[in-house]
Amino acid sequence: MNSREIWWSVGDGLQSFLGMFYDNIGNIFNYSCIVLGFIGLFYWLNLQRKFNLEEFKDKGKN
């Protein structure tokens, strides 16, 4: 048994393990990334709206 056979067996084991892992998860990870991205976008837009309102109020006082 040489090192090539060892690495091929490690690769085959990882491939079968990750295959089972991805088959069980499905698209849940993709959907959660999309949802978290939209949540972050709406949070950032809300903060930007608050900063813009504050700037307009300060600009009107001068």
N, C-alpha and C positions, 0 to 999 in steps of 0.2 A: 504494500500500500504506500503510494507516494503522496506528496503534498497536493498534487493535482486532484486526486480522488477525494482527499479530505475537503478541499475547498468546493468541489462540485457537490459533495454531499451536504455541506453547510448551506450552499446556495439553494439546493433542492428543498432542504428543510425550511429555510426562510421563505421560499416561494410558496410552499404549501401552507405554512402558517399564515402569511400575509394574505394569501388567497382566501382562506377561511375567514379571516378578520374582515376583509373588505366585502365579502359576500354577505356577512351578517350585518354590517353597518349600512350598506346600500348608499343612498344619496343623502343620508341624514347629515353628514359632515358638510356637504356642499350647501344644503339648504340652510344649515345653521350659520355658515359663513356669510351667505347672502343676507339673512335676517340681521345678523350682528352688524354687517356693513350698513344696512339701512338705518338701524338704530343709531349707530355712530354718526351717520349723515344728518339725521334729524336733530340729534343733540348738538352737533356743530352748527347747524343752521339756526337753531334757537339761540345759542350763545352769540352768534354773529348778529342776529336781530337785536338782542339786548345791547350789544356794544354799539350798534348803529344808532339806536334810540338815545343812548346816553351821549353819544357824540353830537347828535342834533340838538339835544337839550343844552349841552355846554356851549355849542356854537351860537345858539339863540341868546344866551346871557351876555355875550361879549358885545 
